[in-house]
Amino acid sequence: MADLRETLHIDAPAALVYDLIADLTRMGEWSPECERVSWRGGATEAVKGAQFVGFNRRGTLRWITFGKITAAERGRHLAFDVFVGPMAISHWDYFVVPDSVPDPLPEGGVVTAGCTVAEEWTDRRSATSRAFSERILGDRKGHNKKGMRLTLAALKRSAEGEFHRSARGKAGGSAS
């Protein structure tokens, strides 16, 4: 069971939102702690078993983590484990649940396609590692809760912006 879970509704299609999340190289755009992510070992996308390196920062402290994708169900679920050296420190899950579309459609037939994203964090550090980390970084759970909220809010802005730009482009293109 996850130690933390944050959810947020996004007014953009689940497939678009999932694709943004799964493009881990963009995580630095949304996360207040992760500066950037690079794929490792020839990986170029989030598929089960793909590995990546994360470059993180909190104040003046910087560190590198390594990750491995453990689940990648397009449009629905992305999960990965994070390691510092050989030690597993966390597990992250992103669940994308599309809004249900009413049947029959409302008069006019217009339905905003949206989804709810749940971000979950599971602390996998040993008790010793957790105690050491708390001395250096402070309350990790509280910090991550705030960071998850900020990450989801930034993801929402990106996803809704991309979706609405795309919709305007299609509407503008069909009028020519």
C-alpha positions as YAML, in Angstrom:
chain: A
units: angstrom
residues:
- id: 1
  name: MET
  ca: [0.00, 0.00, 0.00]
- id: 2
  name: ALA
  ca: [1.25, 3.47, -0.89]
- id: 3
  name: ASP
  ca: [2.47, 5.83, 1.81]
- id: 4
  name: LEU
  ca: [1.08, 8.85, -0.06]
- id: 5
  name: ARG
  ca: [-1.58, 9.35, -2.71]
- id: 6
  name: GLU
  ca: [-2.58, 12.58, -4.42]
- id: 7
  name: THR
  ca: [-5.22, 12.94, -7.12]
- id: 8
  name: LEU
  ca: [-6.21, 15.69, -9.51]
- id: 9
  name: HIS
  ca: [-8.76, 15.99, -12.30]
- id: 10
  name: ILE
  ca: [-7.36, 17.11, -15.65]
- id: 11
  name: ASP
  ca: [-9.50, 18.40, -18.53]
- id: 12
  name: ALA
  ca: [-7.58, 16.51, -21.21]
- id: 13
  name: PRO
  ca: [-7.87, 13.00, -22.65]
- id: 14
  name: ALA
  ca: [-6.37, 10.16, -20.63]
- id: 15
  name: ALA
  ca: [-4.13, 9.09, -23.54]
- id: 16
  name: LEU
  ca: [-2.57, 12.55, -23.78]
- id: 17
  name: VAL
  ca: [-2.06, 12.79, -20.02]
- id: 18
  name: TYR
  ca: [-0.51, 9.32, -19.84]
- id: 19
  name: ASP
  ca: [1.83, 10.13, -22.74]
- id: 20
  name: LEU
  ca: [3.04, 13.24, -20.91]
- id: 21
  name: ILE
  ca: [3.67, 11.29, -17.70]
- id: 22
  name: ALA
  ca: [5.39, 8.45, -19.56]
- id: 23
  name: ASP
  ca: [7.76, 10.89, -21.26]
- id: 24
  name: LEU
  ca: [9.97, 10.92, -18.19]
- id: 25
  name: THR
  ca: [12.42, 13.26, -19.94]
- id: 26
  name: ARG
  ca: [9.79, 15.98, -19.30]
- id: 27
  name: MET
  ca: [9.44, 15.29, -15.55]
- id: 28
  name: GLY
  ca: [11.75, 18.22, -14.79]
- id: 29
  name: GLU
  ca: [9.10, 20.55, -16.23]
- id: 30
  name: TRP
  ca: [6.62, 19.58, -13.53]
- id: 31
  name: SER
  ca: [8.48, 18.26, -10.48]
- id: 32
  name: PRO
  ca: [9.88, 20.74, -7.94]
- id: 33
  name: GLU
  ca: [12.68, 18.26, -7.11]
- id: 34
  name: CYS
  ca: [13.53, 16.35, -10.28]
- id: 35
  name: GLU
  ca: [15.55, 18.57, -12.60]
- id: 36
  name: ARG
  ca: [15.72, 16.12, -15.49]
- id: 37
  name: VAL
  ca: [15.59, 12.46, -16.48]
- id: 38
  name: SER
  ca: [17.63, 10.64, -19.11]
- id: 39
  name: TRP
  ca: [17.07, 7.15, -20.47]
- id: 40
  name: ARG
  ca: [19.79, 4.52, -19.92]
- id: 41
  name: GLY
  ca: [20.92, 1.37, -21.66]
- id: 42
  name: GLY
  ca: [19.44, 2.24, -25.03]
- id: 43
  name: ALA
  ca: [15.94, 2.87, -23.68]
- id: 44
  name: THR
  ca: [14.00, 5.65, -25.43]
- id: 45
  name: GLU
  ca: [10.55, 5.26, -23.91]
- id: 46
  name: ALA
  ca: [8.67, 4.01, -20.86]
- id: 47
  name: VAL
  ca: [8.28, 0.28, -21.39]
- id: 48
  name: LYS
  ca: [8.50, -2.38, -18.69]
- id: 49
  name: GLY
  ca: [12.16, -2.94, -17.83]
- id: 50
  name: ALA
  ca: [13.42, 0.38, -19.28]
- id: 51
  name: GLN
  ca: [15.96, 2.15, -17.09]
- id: 52
  name: PHE
  ca: [16.59, 5.83, -16.49]
- id: 53
  name: VAL
  ca: [18.65, 8.21, -14.39]
- id: 54
  name: GLY
  ca: [17.12, 11.11, -12.49]
- id: 55
  name: PHE
  ca: [18.96, 14.31, -11.61]
- id: 56
  name: ASN
  ca: [17.47, 15.84, -8.48]
- id: 57
  name: ARG
  ca: [17.88, 18.98, -6.43]
- id: 58
  name: ARG
  ca: [16.59, 20.30, -3.14]
- id: 59
  name: GLY
  ca: [18.06, 23.67, -2.26]
- id: 60
  name: THR
  ca: [21.83, 23.35, -2.64]
- id: 61
  name: LEU
  ca: [21.76, 19.56, -2.29]
- id: 62
  name: ARG
  ca: [21.95, 17.60, -5.56]
- id: 63
  name: TRP
  ca: [21.84, 13.85, -6.13]
- id: 64
  name: ILE
  ca: [21.33, 11.22, -8.80]
- id: 65
  name: THR
  ca: [18.85, 8.36, -8.68]
- id: 66
  name: PHE
  ca: [18.35, 5.38, -10.95]
- id: 67
  name: GLY
  ca: [14.99, 4.04, -11.98]
- id: 68
  name: LYS
  ca: [13.39, 1.06, -13.64]
- id: 69
  name: ILE
  ca: [9.93, 0.95, -15.21]
- id: 70
  name: THR
  ca: [7.86, -1.79, -13.55]
- id: 71
  name: ALA
  ca: [4.53, -1.21, -15.35]
- id: 72
  name: ALA
  ca: [3.58, 0.65, -18.52]
- id: 73
  name: GLU
  ca: [-0.04, 0.29, -19.62]
- id: 74
  name: ARG
  ca: [-0.59, 3.08, -22.13]
- id: 75
  name: GLY
  ca: [-3.36, 5.41, -21.13]
- id: 76
  name: ARG
  ca: [-3.81, 3.78, -17.71]
- id: 77
  name: HIS
  ca: [-0.82, 3.07, -15.46]
- id: 78
  name: LEU
  ca: [2.89, 3.87, -15.24]
- id: 79
  name: ALA
  ca: [5.03, 2.64, -12.36]
- id: 80
  name: PHE
  ca: [8.72, 2.65, -11.54]
- id: 81
  name: ASP
  ca: [11.17, 1.84, -8.77]
- id: 82
  name: VAL
  ca: [13.85, 4.33, -7.74]
- id: 83
  name: PHE
  ca: [17.28, 3.41, -6.41]
- id: 84
  name: VAL
  ca: [20.27, 5.22, -4.93]
- id: 85
  name: GLY
  ca: [23.13, 2.89, -5.76]
- id: 86
  name: PRO
  ca: [21.91, -0.63, -5.02]
- id: 87
  name: MET
  ca: [19.34, 0.52, -2.43]
- id: 88
  name: ALA
  ca: [15.68, 0.73, -3.38]
- id: 89
  name: ILE
  ca: [14.33, 3.98, -1.97]
- id: 90
  name: SER
  ca: [10.87, 4.39, -3.47]
- id: 91
  name: HIS
  ca: [8.18, 3.14, -5.78]
- id: 92
  name: TRP
  ca: [6.02, 5.54, -7.81]
- id: 93
  name: ASP
  ca: [2.69, 4.82, -9.50]
- id: 94
  name: TYR
  ca: [0.66, 7.02, -11.82]
- id: 95
  name: PHE
  ca: [-2.90, 5.89, -12.50]
- id: 96
  name: VAL
  ca: [-4.90, 7.65, -15.23]
- id: 97
  name: VAL
  ca: [-8.67, 7.10, -15.08]
- id: 98
  name: PRO
  ca: [-10.73, 8.54, -17.95]
- id: 99
  name: ASP
  ca: [-14.00, 10.29, -17.20]
- id: 100
  name: SER
  ca: [-17.05, 8.25, -18.10]
- id: 101
  name: VAL
  ca: [-18.93, 9.56, -21.11]
- id: 102
  name: PRO
  ca: [-22.69, 9.84, -20.55]
- id: 103
  name: ASP
  ca: [-24.89, 7.67, -22.72]
- id: 104
  name: PRO
  ca: [-26.81, 9.12, -24.38]
- id: 105
  name: LEU
  ca: [-24.74, 12.23, -24.96]
- id: 106
  name: PRO
  ca: [-26.21, 15.47, -23.63]
- id: 107
  name: GLU
  ca: [-28.08, 17.74, -26.04]
- id: 108
  name: GLY
  ca: [-25.54, 19.21, -28.43]
- id: 109
  name: GLY
  ca: [-23.35, 16.13, -28.04]
- id: 110
  name: VAL
  ca: [-20.40, 18.01, -26.53]
- id: 111
  name: VAL
  ca: [-18.54, 16.27, -23.73]
- id: 112
  name: THR
  ca: [-15.26, 17.49, -22.31]
- id: 113
  name: ALA
  ca: [-12.84, 14.58, -22.34]
- id: 114
  name: GLY
  ca: [-11.00, 14.46, -19.06]
- id: 115
  name: CYS
  ca: [-9.41, 12.14, -16.58]
- id: 116
  name: THR
  ca: [-8.30, 11.84, -12.99]
- id: 117
  name: VAL
  ca: [-4.64, 11.21, -12.26]
- id: 118
  name: ALA
  ca: [-3.54, 9.53, -9.05]
- id: 119
  name: GLU
  ca: [0.13, 9.76, -8.09]
- id: 120
  name: GLU
  ca: [1.29, 7.35, -5.40]
- id: 121
  name: TRP
  ca: [4.58, 7.16, -3.52]
- id: 122
  name: THR
  ca: [5.76, 4.18, -1.49]
- id: 123
  name: ASP
  ca: [8.79, 4.59, 0.77]
- id: 124
  name: ARG
  ca: [11.06, 1.58, 0.25]
- id: 125
  name: ARG
  ca: [13.98, 2.76, 2.39]
- id: 126
  name: SER
  ca: [15.18, 0.65, 5.27]
- id: 127
  name: ALA
  ca: [14.62, 2.03, 8.77]
- id: 128
  name: THR
  ca: [18.32, 2.94, 9.01]
- id: 129
  name: SER
  ca: [18.33, 4.64, 5.62]
- id: 130
  name: ARG
  ca: [15.11, 6.48, 6.47]
- id: 131
  name: ALA
  ca: [16.55, 7.79, 9.75]
- id: 132
  name: PHE
  ca: [19.76, 8.94, 8.03]
- id: 133
  name: SER
  ca: [17.81, 10.60, 5.22]
- id: 134
  name: GLU
  ca: [15.48, 12.39, 7.64]
- id: 135
  name: ARG
  ca: [18.52, 13.96, 9.34]
- id: 136
  name: ILE
  ca: [19.75, 15.37, 6.03]
- id: 137
  name: LEU
  ca: [16.51, 16.08, 4.15]
- id: 138
  name: GLY
  ca: [13.96, 16.40, 6.94]
- id: 139
  name: ASP
  ca: [10.40, 15.09, 6.70]
- id: 140
  name: ARG
  ca: [10.38, 13.20, 3.40]
- id: 141
  name: LYS
  ca: [6.72, 12.28, 3.56]
- id: 142
  name: GLY
  ca: [5.60, 15.87, 4.10]
- id: 143
  name: HIS
  ca: [8.01, 17.12, 1.45]
- id: 144
  name: ASN
  ca: [6.80, 14.55, -1.08]
- id: 145
  name: LYS
  ca: [3.14, 15.32, -0.37]
- id: 146
  name: LYS
  ca: [3.72, 18.97, -1.24]
- id: 147
  name: GLY
  ca: [5.88, 18.02, -4.24]
- id: 148
  name: MET
  ca: [3.24, 15.63, -5.57]
- id: 149
  name: ARG
  ca: [0.59, 18.35, -5.41]
- id: 150
  name: LEU
  ca: [2.88, 20.77, -7.26]
- id: 151
  name: THR
  ca: [3.80, 18.12, -9.85]
- id: 152
  name: LEU
  ca: [0.17, 17.26, -10.58]
- id: 153
  name: ALA
  ca: [-0.80, 20.94, -10.81]
- id: 154
  name: ALA
  ca: [2.01, 21.60, -13.31]
- id: 155
  name: LEU
  ca: [1.11, 18.46, -15.27]
- id: 156
  name: LYS
  ca: [-2.51, 19.68, -15.38]
- id: 157
  name: ARG
  ca: [-1.43, 23.05, -16.82]
- id: 158
  name: SER
  ca: [0.71, 21.34, -19.48]
- id: 159
  name: ALA
  ca: [-1.89, 18.74, -20.45]
- id: 160
  name: GLU
  ca: [-4.79, 21.16, -20.61]
- id: 161
  name: GLY
  ca: [-2.68, 23.68, -22.52]
- id: 162
  name: GLU
  ca: [-1.59, 21.08, -25.09]
- id: 163
  name: PHE
  ca: [-5.12, 19.71, -25.43]
- id: 164
  name: HIS
  ca: [-6.75, 23.11, -25.91]
- id: 165
  name: ARG
  ca: [-4.04, 24.28, -28.36]
- id: 166
  name: SER
  ca: [-4.56, 21.09, -30.34]
- id: 167
  name: ALA
  ca: [-8.36, 21.51, -30.31]
- id: 168
  name: ARG
  ca: [-8.06, 25.15, -31.46]
- id: 169
  name: GLY
  ca: [-5.64, 24.10, -34.20]
- id: 170
  name: LYS
  ca: [-8.06, 21.46, -35.47]
- id: 171
  name: ALA
  ca: [-10.99, 23.89, -35.35]
- id: 172
  name: GLY
  ca: [-8.94, 26.58, -37.09]
- id: 173
  name: GLY
  ca: [-7.65, 24.14, -39.70]
- id: 174
  name: SER
  ca: [-11.10, 22.91, -40.66]
- id: 175
  name: ALA
  ca: [-12.36, 26.44, -41.35]
- id: 176
  name: SER
  ca: [-9.89, 27.04, -44.20]
...
